[in-house]
Amino acid sequence: MDPRAQYNPRTVEEVFRDFKGRRAGLIKALTTDVEDFYNQCDPEKENLCLYGFPSEQWEVNLPAEEVPPELPEPVLGINFARDGMQEKDWLSLVAVHSDAWLLAIAFYFGARFGFDKADRKRLFNMINELPTIFEVVTGAAKKQVKEKSSVSNHSGSKSKSSSKARAPESQTRQSKAPPQPKEEDEELDEQDDDEHGETLCGACGEHYGNDEFWICCDICEKWFHGKCVKITPARAEHIKQYKCPSCSNKRARP
């Protein structure tokens, strides 16, 4: 199926689902697939745009030829600034423009299909519950969670770092996932559960779920869904030091 194939969500829920799918694709481009994205944005090429699709895929391509386009277009010429600034600043700039593009598409659908004031407000509130792409890419979303945890529990930051060592030595890799409750220390576990419930995946920006496998990067200390970084519990058992895609790319690229 062509990821660029258009469809028209007509309800608030459908527009929000479209928003989440496009957002997930853009976050992948700027985090887990960042090396591929970086290489595709050659400044020698023509004006390029970063597209996110409802299928959670992304694409770097030329802008639509039709005028006016069927949907609002993302910012033009992201490749030209790539080599003129620090990579992290360039990625942050692309992230900001991607956030603006997502909102433009969501409210384009709202206007096209006659959302009233209440519908627009509900759509915005649903969108506002998610961290922005900029917050995910820069780590600001995780910082906000840490600050919130620090206010509610002065020792919150220590409890999260100590959770890595909670598992026995033979199960070090499993300790990379947010810890499961233990009967002998229920009060501490409740604090951990509350904290991990606020944890956001460094790749997709979604919250932690009790039934999901997570892994923490030993370099940047961001948490990721195993499925987002293609790491299974079995594979994690054999990794001595885990580096997320972004940290691996930073060290590998001259």
C-alpha positions as CSV (number, residue, x, y, z in Angstrom):
1,M,0.0,0.0,0.0
2,D,1.3,3.4,-1.0
3,P,2.0,5.4,2.2
4,R,1.2,8.6,0.4
5,A,-2.3,7.5,-0.6
6,Q,-4.8,10.0,0.8
7,Y,-7.8,9.3,2.9
8,N,-10.1,11.7,4.7
9,P,-10.8,11.2,8.4
10,R,-14.2,12.8,9.2
11,T,-14.6,12.5,13.0
12,V,-12.5,13.9,15.9
13,E,-11.3,10.4,16.7
14,E,-10.3,9.7,13.1
15,V,-8.5,13.0,12.8
16,F,-6.7,12.3,16.1
17,R,-5.7,8.8,14.9
18,D,-4.4,10.3,11.7
19,F,-2.4,12.8,13.8
20,K,-0.9,10.1,15.9
21,G,0.1,8.0,13.0
22,R,1.9,10.9,11.2
23,R,3.5,12.0,14.5
24,A,4.9,8.5,15.1
25,G,6.4,8.4,11.6
26,L,8.1,11.8,12.0
27,I,9.4,10.8,15.4
28,K,11.0,7.6,13.9
29,A,12.7,9.7,11.3
30,L,14.2,12.1,13.9
31,T,15.2,9.4,16.4
32,T,15.4,5.7,15.6
33,D,15.9,6.3,11.9
34,V,17.9,9.5,12.3
35,E,21.0,8.2,10.4
36,D,18.9,7.3,7.3
37,F,17.0,10.6,7.5
38,Y,20.3,12.6,7.8
39,N,21.8,10.9,4.8
40,Q,18.6,11.5,2.7
41,C,18.7,15.2,3.4
42,D,21.6,16.0,1.0
43,P,22.0,19.8,0.7
44,E,23.1,19.2,-2.9
45,K,19.6,18.0,-3.8
46,E,16.5,20.2,-4.6
47,N,14.1,21.5,-1.9
48,L,13.1,18.5,0.2
49,C,10.3,18.0,2.7
50,L,9.8,15.5,5.5
51,Y,6.4,13.8,5.4
52,G,4.8,11.6,8.0
53,F,2.0,9.2,7.1
54,P,-1.0,7.8,9.0
55,S,0.7,4.4,8.6
56,E,3.5,5.6,10.9
57,Q,5.9,5.7,8.0
58,W,8.0,8.7,6.9
59,E,9.5,9.9,3.7
60,V,11.9,12.6,2.5
61,N,10.7,13.8,-0.9
62,L,10.0,16.8,-3.1
63,P,6.9,18.9,-2.4
64,A,3.6,18.1,-4.1
65,E,3.5,19.5,-7.7
66,E,-0.2,20.4,-7.6
67,V,-1.1,24.0,-6.6
68,P,-2.8,24.3,-4.2
69,P,-1.9,20.9,-2.7
70,E,-4.6,18.5,-1.5
71,L,-3.2,18.8,2.1
72,P,-1.1,21.4,3.8
73,E,2.6,20.8,2.9
74,P,5.5,20.5,5.4
75,V,8.2,23.1,5.5
76,L,10.3,23.3,2.3
77,G,14.1,22.9,2.0
78,I,15.0,21.2,5.3
79,N,18.1,19.8,3.6
80,F,19.7,23.2,2.9
81,A,20.4,23.9,6.6
82,R,21.7,20.5,7.4
83,D,25.4,21.2,7.2
84,G,25.2,24.8,8.3
85,M,24.4,24.1,11.9
86,Q,24.9,21.6,14.7
87,E,23.1,18.3,14.0
88,K,21.0,18.5,17.2
89,D,20.0,22.1,16.4
90,W,19.0,21.1,12.9
91,L,17.0,18.1,14.1
92,S,15.2,20.4,16.6
93,L,14.4,22.9,13.9
94,V,12.9,20.2,11.7
95,A,11.0,18.9,14.7
96,V,9.4,22.3,15.4
97,H,8.3,22.7,11.8
98,S,6.9,19.1,11.9
99,D,4.8,20.0,14.9
100,A,3.4,23.0,13.1
101,W,2.6,20.8,10.0
102,L,0.8,18.2,12.1
103,L,-1.4,20.8,13.6
104,A,-2.1,22.4,10.2
105,I,-3.3,19.0,8.8
106,A,-5.4,18.2,11.8
107,F,-7.2,21.6,11.7
108,Y,-7.5,21.4,7.9
109,F,-9.5,18.3,8.4
110,G,-11.5,20.0,11.1
111,A,-12.4,22.9,8.9
112,R,-13.1,20.8,5.8
113,F,-15.5,18.5,7.6
114,G,-17.2,21.3,9.7
115,F,-16.0,20.7,13.2
116,D,-17.7,23.1,15.6
117,K,-16.0,24.9,18.5
118,A,-16.6,22.0,20.8
119,D,-15.1,19.5,18.3
120,R,-12.0,21.7,17.7
121,K,-11.5,22.1,21.4
122,R,-11.8,18.4,22.0
123,L,-9.4,17.6,19.2
124,F,-6.8,20.1,20.5
125,N,-7.1,18.7,24.0
126,M,-6.5,15.2,22.7
127,I,-3.4,16.4,20.8
128,N,-2.2,18.4,23.7
129,E,-2.0,15.3,25.9
130,L,0.9,14.1,23.7
131,P,4.4,15.5,23.9
132,T,5.3,17.5,20.9
133,I,7.9,16.1,18.4
134,F,10.2,18.8,19.5
135,E,9.9,17.8,23.2
136,V,10.6,14.1,22.2
137,V,13.6,14.9,20.0
138,T,15.2,17.3,22.5
139,G,14.5,15.3,25.6
140,A,12.3,18.0,27.0
141,A,9.4,15.6,27.5
142,K,11.5,13.4,29.7
143,K,12.8,16.4,31.6
144,Q,9.3,17.6,32.4
145,V,8.4,14.1,33.7
146,K,11.5,14.1,35.9
147,E,10.7,17.6,37.3
148,K,7.2,16.5,38.0
149,S,8.4,13.4,39.8
150,S,11.0,15.4,41.7
151,V,8.3,17.8,43.1
152,S,6.1,14.9,44.2
153,N,8.9,12.8,45.5
154,H,12.3,14.3,46.4
155,S,14.1,11.0,45.9
156,G,12.3,10.1,42.6
157,S,15.4,10.5,40.4
158,K,17.3,8.1,42.7
159,S,14.6,5.5,42.7
160,K,14.6,5.4,38.9
161,S,18.3,4.9,38.6
162,S,18.4,2.3,41.3
163,S,15.7,0.3,39.6
164,K,18.3,-0.8,37.1
165,A,20.1,-2.8,39.7
166,R,17.0,-4.3,41.4
167,A,17.2,-7.5,39.4
168,P,19.7,-10.2,40.4
169,E,23.1,-10.1,38.7
170,S,22.2,-12.9,36.3
171,Q,19.2,-10.9,35.0
172,T,20.9,-7.6,34.5
173,R,19.4,-7.0,31.1
174,Q,15.8,-7.5,32.4
175,S,16.5,-4.7,34.9
176,K,16.6,-2.4,31.9
177,A,12.8,-2.6,31.7
178,P,10.8,-0.6,34.3
179,P,10.7,-2.9,37.4
180,Q,7.7,-5.1,38.3
181,P,6.1,-4.8,41.7
182,K,7.6,-6.9,44.6
183,E,5.4,-8.1,47.4
184,E,8.0,-7.5,50.2
185,D,8.1,-3.7,49.4
186,E,4.7,-2.7,48.2
187,E,5.1,1.0,49.1
188,L,8.3,1.5,47.2
189,D,6.8,-0.4,44.2
190,E,3.8,1.9,44.1
191,Q,6.2,4.9,43.9
192,D,8.1,3.2,41.0
193,D,4.8,2.3,39.2
194,D,3.6,5.9,39.5
195,E,7.0,7.2,38.1
196,H,7.2,4.7,35.3
197,G,3.6,5.4,34.4
198,E,4.8,9.0,33.6
199,T,7.8,7.7,31.6
200,L,7.8,8.4,27.9
201,C,9.4,6.3,25.2
202,G,12.3,8.2,23.6
203,A,11.3,7.0,20.2
204,C,7.5,7.2,19.9
205,G,6.7,9.5,22.9
206,E,4.0,7.2,24.3
207,H,3.6,6.3,28.0
208,Y,4.9,3.2,29.7
209,G,2.6,0.2,29.9
210,N,2.8,-2.6,32.5
211,D,2.6,-5.3,29.8
212,E,5.3,-3.8,27.6
213,F,9.1,-4.5,27.5
214,W,11.2,-1.4,27.9
215,I,15.0,-0.9,27.7
216,C,17.1,2.1,28.9
217,C,20.0,3.6,27.0
218,D,23.2,3.5,29.1
219,I,24.5,6.6,27.4
220,C,21.6,9.1,27.4
221,E,19.4,7.2,29.9
222,K,16.3,7.5,27.8
223,W,13.7,4.7,28.0
224,F,12.4,3.0,24.9
225,H,9.8,0.4,24.0
226,G,11.6,-2.7,22.9
227,K,9.4,-2.8,19.8
228,C,10.4,0.8,18.9
229,V,14.1,0.0,18.9
230,K,13.7,-3.6,17.7
231,I,15.1,-5.2,20.9
232,T,13.4,-8.3,22.4
233,P,13.8,-9.5,26.0
234,A,15.8,-12.5,24.8
235,R,18.2,-10.3,22.8
236,A,18.5,-7.8,25.7
237,E,19.9,-10.6,27.9
238,H,23.1,-10.7,25.8
239,I,23.7,-6.9,25.6
240,K,26.2,-5.7,28.2
241,Q,25.8,-2.0,27.4
242,Y,22.8,-0.8,25.4
243,K,23.1,2.3,23.2
244,C,20.0,3.7,21.5
245,P,20.1,4.4,17.8
246,S,20.7,8.2,18.3
247,C,23.6,7.6,20.6
248,S,25.1,4.9,18.3
249,N,24.8,7.3,15.3
250,K,26.5,10.1,17.2
251,R,29.5,8.0,18.0
252,A,29.7,6.5,14.6
253,R,29.4,9.6,12.5
254,P,32.7,11.7,12.2
